[in-house]
Amino acid sequence: MLRLLIWPLLLFAAVLFPGATQAKPAPDRIVAVGDLHGDYDAWAAIARAAGLVDPKGHWAGSSTVLVQMGDVVDRGPDSLKIIRQLMKLQREAPGRGGKVIALVGNHEAMNMIGDLRYVHPGEYRAFADRDSEARRERIYVANSVAIETAYRARDPTLTPAAIREAWMKATPLGMLEHQAAWRPDGEIGKWVIGNPAVVRLGDSLFVHGGVSSAFAKLSPEQINRRVADALKAQEQGPTSIINDPAGPLWYRGLISREPGDGTTVSPLLPGDKLPLTIDQEIHLVLVDFNVARIVVGHTPSPNGIVSSDNGLLWQTDTAISRAYGGKLSYLEIVGDQVTAHEVPRPTGKP
């Protein structure tokens, strides 16, 4: 009986005390594009189909607000090319009345803290320049004693030549430049830190992973400030907001509750030991943020954009990158109308 009374009370409270959760007027048109993972050709096809860019790649979206849902990087070779265009469009769009928002995804955070497990070799090559080989050599020579000590701690039989060969192989051209760019004071690092993790546009909430009940009482501004601070500090701990499975970059609990995936949620009330159901948590987030729908990326839906709970939650990660081979797509919001679009993959691209 207690649970039956909770949601009407929450809704009543939201109406009576809208205060800080009051949303600004919605843009005329919003386009949300899911995880791109280094596939520039797919991104370019989507941007053209959605009327966001002209044939030369300049902003053509007028007053449209583009929300790229995060995870531009990793698994594909052309993330830098996408990032540079998003940067350019962020500069161009305001002059036409539009706006470009690039959300922070978990893979952007991973690159910021040095978790490079999913970096594609092409992403390193994109940073290489005519001085990369000489730069790599200088760094090896300057740090050779420390490098040899570290390698010999694992295998005391290694010769200097073998250590050099192993280090060079583990440090492809462009990798050092990639790491420099992704530092908090680097070109890409500063850009990521300046991007939001959560944004509310009209009655829609956009977030890469999801908002769990553990973070639902925070405002978008509070969440974004905590994420930016964690990125600046390159926080490594599992409870940091940028690494927490229940945090906005990683949370999948609004979609599924698989055992062991970290999607445990807080109880609804103090002393209430039963966790929220997915439906209850979605409604809690909607009330706390005063929105009509939540738009997420992160959790793949390879057959296209899908919605759940009668349109309260929309999944935009359709495995767009050719690394996954899913559908090219974008979500369009005009007023109360929400439309999922599918875009043909460019000819000759797998």
N, C-alpha and C positions, 0 to 999 in steps of 0.2 A: 504493500500500500504506500509505503514511504516513497518508493521510486515513482509510482504513478503521480504523486503530487509534485515531484521535483521539477519536471520540465515546464509545467505551467507557471510555477513560481519564478523560474529562471527567465522565462519569456516576459513575465510581468515586470520583473526587475529591470530588464533591458529596456522596456518601454518607458518605465518610470524614471530611470537614471541613465539615459544614453550617454551623457557627458563625454568622456574621453574616447568612447567608441564611435562617436558620430562620424559617418563617412562623408568625404567630400563628394561633390557631384561627379557622376561617372563621365569619362571621356565619351566622345561621340562613337568611337569605334576602338575596340581592343583586339589585338591579335596576339595569341600566345603560341609560342613555338617550343616544342619539347627538346629533350636532350639530343645534342648533335654529334658529340664524340668525334670531332675531327674530320667530319665529312663536309667539306666546303661545297662540293657540287650539289649535294642534297639541300644544304642551306640556301644556296643561290636559287635553286629551282623553287623552293618554298617562298622565298622573299619575293620573287617575281610573280608567282601565282597569286600571292596575297596582295599584290599591288604596293609593296613596300619600297621597292627600288626600281630605277629605270634601267635600260640596257647597259649603262655604264656603271651601275652599282651605286648611284647616288640616291638619296632619299626621295621617294615619290609618294609617300603615304599620307601627305597632307596632315590632317589633325589626328591621324591614327596613333594610338599608343601601342608600341610593340613591347611585349614581355617575353624575353628569352628565358626559359625556365631553369637555366643552369646546366652544368655538365657539357660545356662546349669542348672540353679537353679530354685527352686520353683515348686510347683504342684506335684512333684514326690519325692520319699524318698532317692534316691541314688546320689544326686548331688555331695556330697563330694567325693564319689568313682570315679565319672567321673573327677572331678577337679584334684584329686591326680594322676590319670592316665595321664591326659593332661600335668600336671607338669612333670611327668616322661618322657613322649614322647618329651617334649620340650628339655629335657636334652639329650635324646638319639639320636634324629633325626639328628642333625648336624654332628655327627660322621659318618653317612651314606650318607651325602650330602643332607639331607632333612631339613625340617623346619616345626614347628607346631606353628600356630598363633591362639590364642583364642581371638576373638573380645569381647569387652564389650557390653553387651546387657542392655536393660532397667531394667531387673530383677536383674542383678548384681548390677546396680546402686541403685536400691531400697533396696537391702540388705545392701549396704554400708551406706545408709543414715537412716537406721532403719525402713524402711517401710516393715514390715514383714507379711503383710496380706495374702500372698500366700505361705508362708513357710509350707511345708508338715511336719506333726509330725515326720515322719521318718528322716527328715533332722536334727531335734534337737537330736533325739536318736543317730544319727551317731556320734555326738560330745560327748556323755556321756561317762564317764569313771568311774572307781571304786571310785573316790573321789567326784563325782558329787553331791551326796546326802549331804555329809558333807559340801561341798563348798556352796551349796544352803542354807543350814541351817545357816552357818556363815554369809552369806550376809544378810539373813533375820534378824538375831539378831542384826547385826551392823547397820541396817537401819530401825529397827522396828518403831521407833518414826515417821520418815518421811513417812513410808508406812502407818501407822495407820492414820496419819493426812490426807494423800491423800484420803484414802478410806472413812474416816468419812466426808470429804468435800462433798462427793456424797451421803452418807447415814449416818447421825449422830447416828443412832440406832445400828450400827454394833458393836459387841463385839470383843475383842482382838482375841478370838478363831475363830470367823467367818472371820475376816480379814486375819488371818494367813492361814486358809483353802482356801480362795479365791485367795490369792497371790500365794500359792503353786500350785494351779490348773492352774493359768495363767502363771506359770513359770515352765514348764515341765523340767525334767532332760535333760541336754544337751543344753538348751536354753542359759544359761549364757555363756557356752563355745562357742556356735555358735556366740553370739554377740561379744565376745572377738576376735574370729578369723576373723570376718568381720570388725573390726575397721581398720582405715587406717594403723596402725602399727601392725596389726595382720597377721597371716599366709596367710589367703585368701585375706584380704584387700590389702596387699602389692602386691600380685600376680595380682589382678584385676587392680590396679593402674598402674602396669607395662605393661599391655596389651593395644593394640591400639583399638580405636573405628572405625577407617577407615584405610584401607590399599589398596595400588595400587600394583598389580602384573602384569607386562607386560601391556597389554591393557585392564585389568579388574580391576574394582573398587569394593571392598567388604566393606559393612557397614551393621550393624544390622537392623536399621530401614530404613533409606534413607537419602539422602542429598538434602535438600531444597535449593531454590535459595538464602535464607537468609544466608546460610553457604557455598555456592558454590565457593565464591571468596577466601576462605581460603584454604591453602594447607593441605594435610593429616597431616603433622607434626604440623601445627598450631591447627587443630581440636583436635588432640590427646593430645597436651599439655594442651589445655583448659579443656578437659575432665578429664585428670589426676589431674589437679589443683582443679577442682570442686569436684572430689572424695575425694581427700586429705582433703578438707575443709568440706566435707559432706554437701554440699550446699542443702538447702531445698526449696529455692524460685522457683516459677514456670518459671521464665525467665532464670534460670541457664541452661547451655547447656545440663546438664544431666537430666533435667526435662522438658525442652521446647518441646511442641508438634511438633515444626518444627525442633527440633534438631536431630542429627544423631542416637540417641538411640530410638526415638519414632516416627519419621516421617513416615506416610503412604501415603503421597500425590503423590508419584510416581506411586501408584497403584490405589488409589481411592480418591474421594473427597466427602466424606459423610458429610452432614451438622452437624456442632457441634463437629467434631472430631479433630479440631485444625489444619487442613491441609490448612490453608490459606497461600498464597504465596505472595512474594513481586512483585510489578509491574516490567515489563521488563525494562523500562526506566523511568528516573525521569519525572514525569508529566503524565505518561501513567497509567491510573487508572484501566485498565483491567488486571486481574490476568493472569498469564501464564496458558495455558492448560497443562494437564499431558504430552502430547507429547513434547510441547515446553520446559517444565522444564527438562525432561529427556535429550533432546538434549543440553540444556544449561549446565547441569552437565557433559555430555560427553565431550563437548568442553572445559570446564574449567579445567577438570582433564585429558584431553588428553587421553581418553580411548574409547574402542569400545563397552563396555558393563558395566552394573551395576548389581551386585549380592547382594541381600538383604535377610534377614530373617524376623522375627517379625510379618508379616501379613500372617496368615495361608492360605494354599492351601491344604486342607486335602486329595484331590484326587491325589496328586503328584506334582512334580516340574513343574511349568509353566513358559513360557516366554511371553513377550509382546513386541510390537513395533518391530516386526521382529527380535527378539533375542537381543534387546538392553537392556532389563531388565529381570532378572531371579529371581524367588521367590523360596527360598529353605526351608522355614518353611512349612513342610507338616504335621504338627501336629503329629510328630514322637512319642512323649511320650504316654504311655498307658493311661495317664490322659486324653488324647484327642482321642486316637484310630485312628489316621490317618495312612498315609503310611510311611514306613521306606525308606529313600532315600539318595542319595548324588549326587552332581553335579561334573562332571569331565571336565576339560579343558586341552586339549593337542593341542598346536599350536592354530589354528583358529577353531578347532573342539570342540564344547560344547555338552556334552552328559548328559542327565538326567538318572539316574539309580534308579530302585526300588529294595528293598531288602525284602525277606520274613521275617515276624515277627517270632521270635524264637518260636518253638513248645511249646504249653502249656501256652504261654503268651497272655493275652487278648489284 
